[in-house]
Structure formats: structure tokens, C-alpha cells
Amino acid sequence: MKEVINPIKLIHENSMTCIESSLATAANWFSRKYELMFSDLWDFRYCNPNDPIIGKRIFPLKSDPNNLEAYHGVRAMKAMFNTPSELVETVKFELYNGRPVSLGFDQYYLPWASESRRKEPNRYRGFVMATGFDKNGMYCLDVHGTRQTGHVPYYNFIQGCTLSNMFLTFTLARENELLPSMGEFVNLTEQRLYKKREYQDNVFHGIKCLAYDILASLDLDNEGTAESMALVDSIKSIANSRNLFCLTLKMYAENSKSKCMDDITKRYRVLGTKWFTVNHIIQKAIYSPHVNKSVNRKLGELILNICAIEEELIAELVRINQHIKQDSINETESQKRSEMNKNITNYYYIDIQEYTNDAVFFTPDEVPHNLEGIYGRFIIENDVFSGRTIKKGNMRFKLDFSPKRYDNIVCLNQTLLISEDSYSHIMLMGYSENGDFYNSIILNFEDQTKEEIFFGFSDCRWPRTLFGEEIILSGKRYHSHGVFKYYLFGLCLGIKNKGKLKSITLPNCWKIHICSITLGISN
């Protein structure tokens, strides 16, 4: 066979696993949607309440690959190989016929893997997608690691695939997609949420049972020593499920062009962040040398609050489904953003120094000795420390990363006072740590009215944006495992309220960091 190179775009939305990303990427390869693969993930199952480990009472949620075929007509098929030559020839045959192949892969054999990633405990076994080949090797998309396509010599390819003798091939099962109507989707979702199961009357009853059990009897010493920390893993699966179900909601919001549906999608998207907050509180408490029993109350009350929000959202979803045709909008999100960012004539740079509570930035000649933690320390050039203005399109940010003092805000529900005036835009620059997080800020006006604006920042370790941001800055990130890159993101968001803005309340999410805030005025 002659050389074959198939262009492919990686689909990696928030919380997707490697295999989910591979399935979505394959669907996109065939010009199909993939969002209904996650349509049954708004769920919760509390089972076996007598298990002494609370984490084992939660049934972990996973997406169903069969939904990809049922709704989108893309079939994933398991294939086996017995010899290296059989593997290579089978993969070549699939690629020659325009079908992608997903394989489990030991990243040690990827030519571009960093030295630190080749060693334990950082050596991982993820997925690659074979996208093409030539006489010397395969072109592979590194789904788990760099998320880029590179050339892998045949020897490396064969060695990397020896983790398993199985791989996935993809094909179209039928000519058309079978997408449920908005009404059918809402009805199926409502039926699933209120379905009675053995140990719960409905999903919300199950979540409340979890909260009450945590309030009454959570023993973090016991949970922390349980196999693979079941409570941490289970809560993480719930957080992931909310993020992925939101992709289904977003698809229906875009198809319906409904303002209410768009709003409910934004509000639902925050649920993933809230469940991840529960997860991080548990992890922090487990690893703390002194477990504080007050964390039980904090966790229980937070879960009850999340449950109340989820109940409100399904009630709202059912209600707006009855009026969806009367609520259409004609602009896409990108069109609204483009229109929103026009004609900004004046910029007001908020001095955030008195609100900063974290330090991660250093000059090249000040690399600190303490490089522990998942992120290490960020290095930024000296001219940025001097306070220059950074421009990106219509966005403007002023940074003052002065050495030896705090340089960013960890969002803990702080309220920032500002110079009162009428503004048309707010620009945020920052990043998320240990994941991709979505939340909202509250704008407080002189006349006591408020406006909630939703936003999100992607994980600073990766050069991709999940919430419509743009990359503003990048640089070296020094870590105990080596030198990597970091990315800072920027957003420009429109303000609808024409009144005088008095203050800005940040979200209560310590995984979101704010480095700069600018207000804009347009003609």
C-alpha cells in the first residue's frame, strides 16, 4: 500500500476519558455528532447502604459507547491480533479504507515523550489513534498526552501496542443519525431521574441519602484506606458525568436556538465544578495529618445544596420544553461573542493586588527551590513583571507580577470594589488548576440589581481552550519532575445591565485563579 495520511481533529471535551475522546474523534471523522453518547449520564445510584465504606455505596457512572451507534450511527468494533505483522497490516488496511483505529499504547515508546514521562510513577498507558502510515512507520494522534499527531517508527508502534492484543476500529452502521426530538430527550431524562430503584425512590432521594450518611457517619480515616479510595473515585465519576451530560444539553440548546435552554445549559455546567469541589475537599481531608470532623458537615451541606440545584434544573428543563418554540434566538454563541467584542473604546484596569492570595510566578533568575505540587512554579519574562499591557484582539490586560509578593487571586467568593461607572464588557485573565472549571461571577450594581455571568478557564497545563477563551500568555513551568509549559487564558464577556457597576463577586472555587481583570466601555 502507498502512503496514507488522514487529517483528523481530536475531540477532547471537559472530563472525557481517553476512550471517550477516541470515540468522539472517530464520530467527528465521519462528520457525525457524538453528544448523545452521554445522554444518560445525568444519573445517580445509591446502592447497598449497609456497606461500611460509603464510597462503595455509590454506583460509578460511565458513558455507554452503544449510544454512539444507536443515535449517531457510528459503530466501534473490537479487533484482535496475534502477531506484530498482523497488527500492522490490519491497521494499514483500515486506514487505507478511510477508517480510524484506536489502540492502547505504552507512551514510553512515543518518540516525543519526555524523559520524566518515561519513568514511574509518571509513565502512563493511554490511547493513541492511528491516522496514517508510510514506509517507515505510523502517524499517531497522542490522545492522552500531547494531544498532537506525530510519526511513530514501526518498531516503537509494535512495542507500544503490546499492552493488549486488542484495538478498536470504526465504521458507519447506517446512512443517517437518529436524534431524538427535544421533547423526547427531556421526557427520557425526566423518567430516568425519577425512576425508582432498590435503595432509592429517585436520583435526588439517592443523593440526599448520601449527604445524610456523610453527615452522620463519614469516617475519612476509613475511606482513605479503602481500596483505591472508593469515595474519591465515585464522586469524581459523578462530576465527570455532569460535565459530559452538559455536552448533550449544549447540542439541544444550539439546535433549538432557545435563550432559556442556553441559560439552563450554562447553569448545569456549574454542577460539574460543584461535584469536583466535593471531591477535592474529600481528598484534602484524607491527606491531611489531622482529619477535622467538621468536614462531614461541610460535605453533607454542600451535597444537599447541589441536590437542590439539580432538582430545580430538571423542573426548569421540563417547563421550558413546553415553550421552546416561542423562545428562539437567531445568533450562535460565536456570533454573539464576535458582536460583543466590537467597538471597545475605553479600558479600566482593576488593581487586584489587595485581593491576591497566591504566588506562582517568578522571573527566570529566581527559580525557587520548592517545586512540589502538581503545577510547580511559573516563569515569566522580566518585561511582564514591569507592568506592561498585554493585548489580544479587543482584550487588554495589565499585569504586575512583582517578585516576592502574591500575584493572583484564588477564587474564594471575594467581592472586589471598583470605581463606579457603566461598563459594557468585563475581561478576565487566568487559569484553572488540576482540571477545567466553569463557574460564574456576580456583578453588583449601585441600584442593588445583580447580573450573573458564566465563564470558565481551562487547565493551564494544556494549549487548548474549552470555554471559548483565548491563550494570552505561555511560558516555562518548573516542576520537580522536569520543565513543562503553562498557558494563561483570557475572556471578554458582555455586560447587559447599563447601570453603574459597584463591585464584582468572584466564584467560590479555589481551582480557578484570576491574574487580571479589565472593564471596557464601548460606543
Residue pairs with C-beta under 8 A, 6 or more apart in sequence:
1 92
1 93
1 96
1 133
3 132
3 133
3 134
3 135
4 92
4 95
4 96
4 132
4 133
5 131
5 132
5 134
5 139
6 29
6 95
6 98
6 100
6 131
6 132
7 131
8 25
8 29
8 100
8 129
8 131
8 141
8 149
9 25
9 28
10 21
10 25
10 141
10 143
10 147
11 21
11 24
11 25
11 27
11 28
11 34
12 21
12 24
12 25
12 143
12 147
12 464
13 21
13 24
13 243
13 244
13 247
13 466
14 243
14 244
14 246
14 272
14 436
14 438
14 466
15 239
15 240
15 243
15 244
15 272
15 436
16 24
16 244
17 240
18 126
18 127
18 143
18 144
19 65
19 102
19 127
20 37
20 63
20 244
21 127
21 143
22 102
22 127
22 129
22 143
22 168
23 34
23 37
23 65
23 68
23 74
23 76
23 102
24 34
24 37
25 100
25 129
25 141
25 143
26 74
26 76
26 100
26 102
26 129
26 170
27 33
27 34
27 37
27 68
27 72
27 74
28 34
29 100
29 170
30 74
30 170
30 172
32 72
32 73
32 74
32 172
32 177
33 72
33 177
33 179
33 251
34 68
34 72
34 74
35 247
35 248
35 250
35 251
36 67
36 68
36 70
36 71
36 72
36 179
36 180
36 248
36 251
37 63
37 64
37 65
37 67
37 68
37 71
37 72
38 63
38 67
38 241
38 244
38 245
38 247
38 248
39 67
39 71
39 185
39 188
39 189
39 245
39 248
40 64
40 67
40 188
40 192
41 61
41 63
41 241
41 242
41 244
41 245
41 248
42 189
42 192
42 193
42 203
42 241
42 242
42 245
43 61
43 192
43 193
43 203
43 241
44 58
44 61
44 200
44 203
44 204
44 206
44 207
44 238
45 58
45 59
45 61
45 197
45 200
45 206
46 57
46 58
46 59
46 199
46 200
46 206
46 207
46 209
46 210
47 57
47 58
47 59
47 197
47 198
47 199
48 56
48 57
48 199
49 57
49 199
49 209
49 213
51 57
52 222
53 222
53 223
53 226
53 230
53 231
54 210
54 213
54 214
54 217
54 218
54 223
54 231
55 223
55 226
55 229
55 230
55 231
55 232
55 233
55 234
55 235
56 226
56 230
56 234
57 210
57 213
58 210
58 230
58 231
58 234
58 235
58 237
58 238
59 234
60 233
60 234
60 237
61 237
61 238
61 240
61 241
62 237
63 244
65 76
68 74
68 75
68 76
69 75
69 76
69 173
70 178
71 177
71 178
71 179
71 180
72 177
73 172
73 173
73 174
73 175
73 176
73 177
73 178
74 170
74 171
74 172
74 173
75 170
75 171
75 172
75 173
76 102
76 168
76 169
76 170
77 168
77 169
77 170
77 171
78 166
78 167
78 168
79 90
79 166
79 167
79 168
79 169
80 165
80 166
81 87
81 90
81 165
81 166
81 167
82 165
84 158
87 158
87 161
87 167
88 154
88 157
88 158
91 101
91 103
91 130
91 133
91 138
91 167
92 133
94 100
94 101
94 130
94 169
95 101
95 130
95 131
95 132
95 133
99 169
99 170
99 171
100 129
100 130
100 131
100 169
100 170
101 129
101 130
101 167
101 168
101 169
101 170
102 127
102 128
102 129
102 130
102 143
102 167
102 168
102 170
103 127
103 128
103 129
103 130
103 161
103 167
103 168
104 125
104 126
104 127
104 161
104 163
104 164
104 166
104 167
105 125
105 126
105 127
105 128
105 140
105 160
105 161
105 163
106 123
106 125
106 159
106 160
106 162
106 163
107 113
107 117
107 118
107 123
107 124
107 125
107 126
107 142
107 144
107 145
107 160
108 118
108 123
108 160
109 152
109 156
109 157
109 159
109 160
110 128
110 140
110 142
110 145
110 150
110 152
110 156
110 160
111 150
111 151
111 152
111 153
111 156
112 142
112 146
112 148
112 150
113 145
114 482
114 484
115 482
116 122
116 481
116 482
117 123
117 124
117 145
122 481
124 144
124 145
125 163
126 142
126 143
126 144
126 145
127 143
127 144
128 140
128 141
128 142
128 143
128 144
128 152
128 160
129 140
129 141
129 143
130 138
130 139
130 140
131 139
131 140
131 141
131 149
132 138
132 139
133 139
134 151
136 151
136 153
136 154
137 151
137 152
137 153
137 154
137 156
137 157
138 151
138 152
138 154
138 157
139 149
139 150
139 151
139 152
140 149
140 150
140 151
140 152
140 157
141 147
141 148
141 149
142 148
142 149
142 150
147 462
147 464
152 160
161 167
180 188
182 252
182 255
182 256
182 321
182 324
183 321
185 248
185 252
186 317
186 318
186 321
189 314
189 317
190 314
190 317
190 318
192 203
193 202
193 203
193 204
193 314
194 202
194 203
195 202
195 203
196 202
197 206
199 206
199 209
200 206
200 209
203 310
204 307
204 310
204 311
207 303
207 306
207 307
207 310
208 304
208 307
210 303
211 299
211 300
211 301
211 303
211 304
211 307
212 300
214 296
214 299
214 300
214 303
215 296
215 297
215 300
215 301
218 296
218 299
218 300
220 282
220 285
220 286
220 291
220 295
221 291
223 229
223 230
223 231
223 232
223 282
223 286
224 286
224 287
229 283
229 286
231 282
232 279
232 282
232 283
232 286
235 275
235 278
235 279
235 282
236 276
236 279
238 275
239 272
239 273
239 275
239 276
239 278
239 279
240 272
242 268
242 271
242 272
242 275
243 269
243 272
245 268
246 265
246 268
246 269
246 271
246 272
249 261
249 264
249 265
249 268
250 265
252 261
253 261
253 262
253 264
253 265
254 332
254 333
256 324
256 328
257 328
257 329
257 330
258 320
258 324
258 327
258 328
258 329
259 327
259 329
260 316
260 320
260 323
260 324
260 327
261 320
261 324
261 327
262 329
262 333
264 313
264 316
264 317
264 320
266 440
266 454
267 309
267 313
267 454
268 313
269 438
269 454
269 456
270 438
270 439
270 440
270 454
271 306
271 309
271 310
271 313
272 438
273 437
273 438
273 439
273 509
273 511
274 302
274 305
274 306
274 309
275 306
276 435
276 437
276 511
277 302
277 509
277 511
278 299
278 302
278 303
278 306
280 434
280 510
280 511
281 295
281 298
281 299
281 302
282 299
285 291
285 292
285 295
320 327
331 339
333 468
334 468
336 494
337 468
337 492
340 425
340 492
340 493
340 494
341 393
341 394
341 395
341 425
341 492
342 394
342 522
343 522
343 523
344 394
344 424
344 425
344 492
344 520
344 521
344 522
345 521
345 522
345 523
346 520
346 521
347 396
347 518
347 519
347 520
347 521
348 418
348 419
348 421
348 423
348 518
348 519
348 520
348 521
349 389
349 396
349 397
349 398
349 516
349 517
349 518
350 416
350 418
350 504
350 517
350 518
350 519
352 409
352 416
352 514
352 516
352 517
353 400
353 405
353 406
355 409
355 414
355 416
356 405
356 406
356 407
356 408
356 409
357 406
357 409
357 410
357 412
358 406
358 407
358 408
358 409
358 410
358 513
359 405
359 406
359 407
359 408
360 375
360 377
360 378
360 407
360 408
360 513
361 377
361 378
361 379
361 380
361 385
361 401
361 407
361 408
362 368
362 377
362 378
362 379
362 380
362 403
363 379
363 380
363 381
363 382
363 385
363 403
364 379
364 381
364 382
366 403
367 377
367 379
367 478
368 377
368 478
370 377
371 377
371 478
371 479
371 480
372 480
374 433
374 434
375 433
375 460
375 461
375 477
375 479
375 486
376 477
376 478
376 479
376 480
376 484
377 477
377 478
377 479
378 475
378 476
378 477
378 478
378 486
379 475
379 476
379 477
379 478
380 401
380 473
380 475
381 475
384 390
384 399
384 401
384 473
385 400
385 401
385 402
385 403
387 398
387 399
387 400
388 398
388 399
389 396
389 397
389 398
390 396
390 397
390 398
390 399
390 429
390 472
390 473
392 470
392 472
392 490
393 470
393 492
394 492
394 520
395 427
395 429
395 470
395 472
395 490
395 491
395 492
395 518
396 427
396 518
396 520
397 427
397 429
397 472
397 490
397 515
397 516
397 518
398 516
398 518
399 429
399 515
399 516
400 407
401 407
407 515
408 430
408 513
408 514
408 515
409 430
409 506
409 513
409 514
409 515
410 510
410 512
410 513
411 439
411 506
411 507
411 508
411 509
411 510
411 512
411 513
411 514
412 506
412 508
412 510
413 505
413 506
413 507
413 508
414 505
414 506
415 444
415 503
415 504
415 505
415 506
416 503
416 504
416 505
416 506
416 517
417 502
417 503
418 501
418 502
418 503
418 504
418 519
420 446
420 500
420 501
420 502
421 500
421 501
421 519
421 521
422 498
422 499
422 500
422 501
422 521
423 495
423 501
423 519
423 520
423 521
424 494
424 495
424 520
424 521
424 522
425 492
425 493
425 494
425 495
425 519
425 520
425 521
425 522
426 441
426 443
426 453
426 492
426 493
426 495
426 504
426 517
426 518
426 519
426 520
427 490
427 491
427 492
427 493
427 516
427 517
427 518
427 519
427 520
428 441
428 455
428 457
428 490
428 491
428 493
428 514
428 516
428 517
429 472
429 488
429 489
429 490
429 491
429 514
429 515
429 516
429 517
429 518
430 457
430 488
430 489
430 512
430 513
430 514
430 515
430 516
431 457
431 458
431 459
431 460
431 486
431 487
431 488
431 489
431 513
431 515
432 456
432 457
432 458
432 459
432 460
432 511
432 512
432 513
433 459
433 460
433 511
433 513
434 459
434 511
435 459
435 511
436 456
436 457
436 458
436 459
436 466
436 467
437 456
437 457
437 509
437 511
437 512
438 454
438 455
438 456
438 467
439 454
439 455
439 456
439 507
439 509
439 512
440 452
440 453
440 454
440 455
440 507
441 452
441 453
441 455
441 504
441 505
441 506
441 507
442 450
442 451
442 452
442 453
442 504
442 505
443 450
443 451
443 452
443 453
443 495
443 497
443 501
443 504
443 505
444 450
444 501
444 502
444 503
444 504
444 505
445 451
445 497
445 499
445 500
445 501
445 502
446 499
446 500
446 501
446 502
447 499
447 500
449 497
449 499
451 495
451 496
451 497
453 493
453 495
455 467
455 491
455 493
456 466
456 467
456 469
457 467
457 469
457 489
457 491
457 512
457 513
458 464
458 465
458 466
458 467
458 469
458 487
458 489
460 477
460 486
460 487
460 488
460 489
461 477
461 484
461 485
461 486
461 487
462 487
463 471
463 474
463 485
463 487
465 471
465 489
467 491
468 491
469 489
469 490
469 491
470 489
470 490
470 491
471 487
471 488
471 489
471 490
472 488
472 489
472 490
473 487
473 488
474 485
474 486
474 487
474 488
475 485
475 486
476 483
476 484
476 485
476 486
477 483
477 484
477 485
477 486
488 515
492 520
495 501
501 519
504 517
506 514
